[in-house]
Amino acid sequence: MTTEETIQLKCPTCGAGQSLADECRRCKCDLSLVAAVLRRREESRRETLTLLRAGRLNEALRAARRLWAIAPDADASRYLAVCHLLKGRYAAALAVYEAAQERFNAPPQDAPQ
């Protein structure tokens, strides 16, 4: 299974779920920009992992920052925090973790308390 087949996306026009493609399977909407961003995100994620495995922490941190700039989600936050931890930057790792907790684990704005 290729990376293209494992990345899933939802068409913003009709809501059809599908594997990564430049065109929606249902409504034929142009998804090339969405697909390009998702491909770049996956490239950055793989680059971060490769650099971490090689022990190239400064480069891995830069790659994790690029990943977070492309898609500031919980996954990218974890990679960024791990890079900071491995570099001994504990305060930065904690700050990334706390920001991610606040952003991704908070109840929705309109949820009853």
C-alpha positions as CSV (number, residue, x, y, z in Angstrom):
1,M,0.0,0.0,0.0
2,T,1.5,3.3,-1.0
3,T,1.4,6.5,1.0
4,E,-1.2,8.0,-1.5
5,E,-3.6,5.1,-0.6
6,T,-3.2,5.5,3.1
7,I,-3.9,9.2,3.3
8,Q,-7.6,9.8,3.4
9,L,-9.4,13.1,2.7
10,K,-12.9,14.4,2.6
11,C,-14.1,16.5,-0.3
12,P,-14.9,20.0,0.9
13,T,-17.6,20.3,-1.7
14,C,-19.6,17.1,-1.4
15,G,-18.2,15.4,1.7
16,A,-17.2,12.2,-0.1
17,G,-14.4,10.3,1.7
18,Q,-11.7,9.0,-0.5
19,S,-8.0,8.2,-0.8
20,L,-5.7,11.0,-1.7
21,A,-6.4,12.2,-5.3
22,D,-6.3,15.5,-7.3
23,E,-10.0,15.1,-8.1
24,C,-13.1,14.1,-6.1
25,R,-14.3,10.7,-7.1
26,R,-18.0,11.8,-6.7
27,C,-18.3,15.4,-7.8
28,K,-15.1,15.8,-9.8
29,C,-14.1,18.9,-7.7
30,D,-10.5,19.9,-8.1
31,L,-8.6,18.8,-5.0
32,S,-5.1,19.4,-6.3
33,L,-4.2,22.1,-3.7
34,V,-5.6,20.0,-0.8
35,A,-3.8,17.0,-2.1
36,A,-0.5,18.9,-2.5
37,V,-0.7,20.1,1.1
38,L,-1.4,16.6,2.4
39,R,1.5,15.2,0.4
40,R,3.9,17.9,1.7
41,R,2.7,17.2,5.3
42,E,3.4,13.5,4.8
43,E,6.9,14.3,3.3
44,S,7.7,16.5,6.3
45,R,6.5,13.8,8.8
46,R,8.6,11.2,7.2
47,E,11.6,13.5,7.0
48,T,11.3,14.3,10.7
49,L,11.2,10.6,11.6
50,T,14.2,9.8,9.4
51,L,16.2,12.6,10.9
52,L,15.3,11.5,14.5
53,R,16.3,7.9,13.7
54,A,19.6,9.2,12.4
55,G,20.2,11.3,15.5
56,R,20.3,14.6,13.6
57,L,18.3,16.5,16.2
58,N,18.8,20.1,14.9
59,E,17.6,19.1,11.4
60,A,14.8,17.0,12.9
61,L,13.6,20.0,14.9
62,R,13.6,22.1,11.7
63,A,11.6,19.4,9.9
64,A,9.1,19.2,12.8
65,R,8.6,22.9,12.7
66,R,7.9,22.7,9.0
67,L,5.4,19.9,9.7
68,W,3.7,22.0,12.3
69,A,3.6,25.1,10.0
70,I,1.9,23.0,7.3
71,A,-0.6,21.3,9.7
72,P,-0.6,22.5,13.3
73,D,-2.4,19.4,14.6
74,A,-2.0,17.1,17.6
75,D,0.3,14.8,15.6
76,A,2.7,17.6,14.5
77,S,2.7,18.9,18.1
78,R,3.9,15.5,19.3
79,Y,6.7,15.4,16.8
80,L,7.7,18.9,17.8
81,A,7.6,18.1,21.5
82,V,9.7,14.9,21.0
83,C,12.4,16.9,19.2
84,H,12.5,19.5,22.0
85,L,12.8,16.7,24.6
86,L,15.6,14.9,22.8
87,K,17.5,18.2,22.5
88,G,17.1,18.7,26.2
89,R,14.8,21.7,25.8
90,Y,12.4,20.6,28.4
91,A,10.6,23.9,28.9
92,A,10.0,24.2,25.1
93,A,8.7,20.6,25.1
94,L,6.4,21.3,28.0
95,A,5.1,24.5,26.3
96,V,4.3,22.6,23.1
97,Y,2.6,19.8,25.1
98,E,0.5,22.2,27.1
99,A,-0.5,24.2,24.1
100,A,-1.6,21.0,22.3
101,Q,-3.5,19.8,25.4
102,E,-5.3,23.2,25.5
103,R,-6.0,23.2,21.8
104,F,-6.9,19.6,21.1
105,N,-8.3,18.3,24.3
106,A,-10.5,21.2,25.3
107,P,-14.3,20.8,25.1
108,P,-16.0,22.5,22.1
109,Q,-16.8,26.2,22.7
110,D,-20.5,25.5,22.7
111,A,-20.4,22.4,24.9
112,P,-22.3,22.6,28.2
113,Q,-20.0,22.8,31.2
